[in-house]
């Protein structure tokens, strides 16, 4: 059976200029409505094909594209959502300054193997009121610390929009990067607790040649700030190396990571912590209490960056992209 996807006009924030050429080409179908997107994926499943979903806020970089490529390798059809979700931003200026690169994003989706794009408006995702929601989803235990403490309401916004995206997509595999490790933990808990018919797939963080974790926010860094931001990944490597060499005291590892960041004047540390990998609660020990994860967050100039590392991954830290791929740009 052949499935035909009904093409809708693309709508993102901002939408493509009137009369502009379709940058995605004929291989990508773009939907702006929940009904159109859901109906298309239902038709795909009814034809016997499997669906992979990659939720994004656009400004796609090679890290996003690695998610799309993995989804394409494991599923018959890959859908990518592009939606800058206002409910997960506590700072209006951060929302306003979030990069939006619609044409480049569509080209990146096509080159990475995606076939469907869901690009709804804010009004489509939150018809109840302007940019908000009367019904919200909260994962209090996983969301109250770290990013949740520094950005109140952030994970309620994340959990709410993820539920909307996953229920709109229907049965699928959904791919999320490990760079936002706390977000991944929240999404996994939401999917499990609400019995969503979705398999959540966590994918390894993609780094630039010098070790900086790829992020859409990186393009807002000046050259000096980007160089300073390397203190974040350097701190993680320092902490993981200590654990590998036998340091079991979480406090000693946290102090070592903090010291690395303190030596870089352009970086203001928020937290550098050792947590239990499953529930993200603070750990006292690095090896005797089960798997742990190193989490770090810091401000570099006007940009907040986060990163994390599995303590057993220090030797695998070199799995990076060629230097010619600048962080924060598309992978087309």
N, C-alpha and C positions, 0 to 999 in steps of 0.2 A: 504494500500500500504506500502511495506517495503522499506525503503531507505538504500542503501548501500553506505558508505563513502569509497572513494578510498584512501588508506593509502599512504602517501608520507613519505620519510625519514625525520626525524626531523632535523631542522636547527635552531640553536639559536646562541647566542654569549656568550661563546664559544659553539660549537656543542658537542654532546656526543662523547667520545673517540671511535675510530673505534673498532668495534667488541663488544662494551659494550651491556649488556642486556638492554632491554627496561624497564626503571623504572616505566613507566606509567601503564604497563600491557595492556591487550587486549581491555580494555574498552575505551581508549582514542585514538582518531585519530589525527595525527600530520601532518600539512601542512606547507610547506615552501614557496609556491607560492601564489600570489594573486588570480590567476585563479583557482587553486585547492581549495583554501579556499572559494572563492565566489561561485564556482560551488557546493560545498558540502552543503553550507547553502541554496542556491537556491533549491536544491533537497529536503532538509528538509522542507522548507516552502511549496513546491509543494505537499508534502505528507500530508499537513494539520497541521503540527506542528509549534509551536512558538519557537523563538530563543532569547536567552539572551546572551549578550556580556559583558565580563569583561576585559577591556583593562589594561594591566600591563606592567611593565618593568622587570618582573621577581623578583628574590630574595623574593619569596612569604612568607608572614607571616600570622598569624591568622586573621589580618585585611582583607587582600586580600581574605582569605578563607571564611570570613563572607559574602563578596560580591558574591562569587561563590555559596555559600549555599542559599543565598536569591534568586539569579537568578534561581537556580535549583528548588526552591519552587514555583516560579512564571512562569517559562517557561518550555517547553518540552525538549529543548536541550540547553546546555550552552557551549558557545565557549569562550576561554580565549586566548587573544593575549599576547605573551611574546616577547617584542622588546625594547631594550635599545636604545632610540631615540637620535641620536647625535645632532640633531638640537635644542634641548632644553637645552643643556649644554653650558654655556659660558666659563667654565673652563675646559681645556683639562684634567687636573689631576683629576677633579671630575668625568668626564666620564670614565677615565681609572680605577679609584678606585671603581666605582659603582659595588656592589656585583653581581656576576653571579653564580647561583646555579641550573643548568639545571636539573640534575637528581632529586634533592629534589623538584624542582618546578613541575615536571610532577607527582610525587607522591602526592603532595599537591592538584593539580588539580583533580586527580582521587578520592582522599579521600573526597574532598569537593563536588563532584557531577558534575564536568565538563566532557564533552565528546569529545570536539574538542579543539585542540590547534593550533593556528596560530603563527609560529615562523619564520618570514622572516629574510633574511639577510639585511644589510644596502643597498646593491646593488639592492635588490628586491624592497625595499620601496622608494629608491631614485635613479632610473636608470639614471636620467638626468645628474648627476655628482657625484663625490665621496663624499658621506655623506651630500650632500646639496640638495637644491631644487630651481629650477628656478621659480616655482609658489609657493607663500606662502599665508597663511591666517593670517590676523591680526585683532584683536579686540581691537582697540586703547583705547577706553574709559575704558573698564574693565581691560586692561592689562598694563596701564601706571603707576599705583601706586604700592606700596608695593613690592611684588616679582618682578613685572615688572620693577620697578625703580632700585632695587638691582641687578637684573639679566637681563640686557638688551637683548632683543631678545628671552627671555625664552618663553613667551606666544605665540609668532609667531610660534616657534617650536612646542609647545604643540598643538595649533590650527591646524596647518598644518598636523601633524601626526594623530590627532584625525579625521580630515575629511577623510584622506586616510583610516584609519581603519574602520570608520563607513560606508563609501561608499563601501568598500570591503565586509563588513558584510551584507549590505542590510537591509531590514526592520527588526527591532529588538527592544528589550529594552536593553539599555546600562547602566551598573551599575558603579558608581564612589563613592569613599568615601568622606565624608565631611571634613576629615582632611586637604586635599588640597582644602580649601574652595574657594579660588580665582580661582583655576583651574576649579572647578565645575561650577562656575559662567560663566567663559569663554566658557566652553563646552556647557552649556545650551544656551548661546547667539549664538554661532556658529550654533548649530543644528536648532534653531528657525529662524535665519536670512537666512540660506541657504536652508531652507525647507527640511532638511534631514528627511527621513522616519524612524526616531528613537525617542523613548521615553527615555529621560535621567532620571535616577533614582538615587537620592542622598541617601547615606546610612550613618548612624551614625558612628562617629569615634570609633574605638575599642582601648581600653587602657589596659595596663598591670595592674597588681594588685596594683601597687603603683601610678597609674595615668598617667604614661608616655604614650603618644600616640604612637601606634605601627608604625614603619617606617622601610623600608629596610635599611636605613642609621644607625639605632641604633646599628647594629652589628659592626660598626667601632668605637664605643665608648669604651674607657677603663672603668674599673669598677668605678674609681673615676669620670670620665666624665659622665658616666651614672647616678650616684648619683647626680651630679651637675645639670644634665639636668632636674631633677624634679622641678627646680625653674621655668621652663616654664609653666608647668601645675599648679603649685602653684600660679603663678602670675594670671593666668586666673581665678582660683577659687576665688582669692582675689578680682579681679575686678567684677566678677559676683555677689559675695556676697554683695559688696557695692551697686550695682544696686538694688539687691533684698531688701536691707534695705532702699532704697529710694533715694540714690544719683543719681541725674539727670545730673550732670555736667560731660560731657565726659572727660574734661581735668583732673578732679580730679581722675577719674577711671584710666586714662592712667598713671598718676603720681604714683598711688598706685601700678599698675602692674610693672612699671619701677623700683620702689624701691625694690620690691621683687627680681627682677633679679639682681639688683646692689649689693645685699648682697651676691651673689654667685660669687666668683672671677674667676671661670673657665668658666663662661658664659658671652659672649659679646653680648649685646642686639643690634639688628638692629632696630626693631620697636615694639611698643606695643600700639595698637590703637583701638579706637571705631569707627566702620563704619556702614553705613546703610546696612542692610542685602541684599538689592536688587541690588544696584549699586556699593557698596563698597566705596562710597565717604565718606570722614571724617564726623563724626556726632558731633554736638555741644551738643546734649542732649541724654540721655539714654532711656527715656521713652516717652517724649512728642512728639518726631519726628518720631514715628513708630518703627518697629523692628530693633534692632541693633545687631551687631556681634563683639566680641572681637577677634582681630587678633594679633599674636605675631610671631616674627622670631628672632633667635639668633644663634650665633656660639658657639658650645661647642667643644673646641679643634679644630680639623680640619673639623668638621662636622656641616653643617648648618641644623637646625631643625625648623620646623614651626608647629603651632598648632592654634586652634581657639575654641571659645565656644559661644553658644547661651546664652544670659544673663538669659534666663529662665531655663537653664539646670543644674544649680549648684547642685540641689538635685539629679539629675540623673547621676552625675559624677561617681558614683560607679559601673556603668555597665561595669565591667572589666572581664578580663580573669583570670583563676587560676594562681597563682605565678609560677607553674611548667612550664607554657608556656613562654619561654624566648622571649622577644621582638626581632623581626627581623628574626626569624626562621620560618620554614614551619609548617603547621598545620597537617601534615600527622601523 
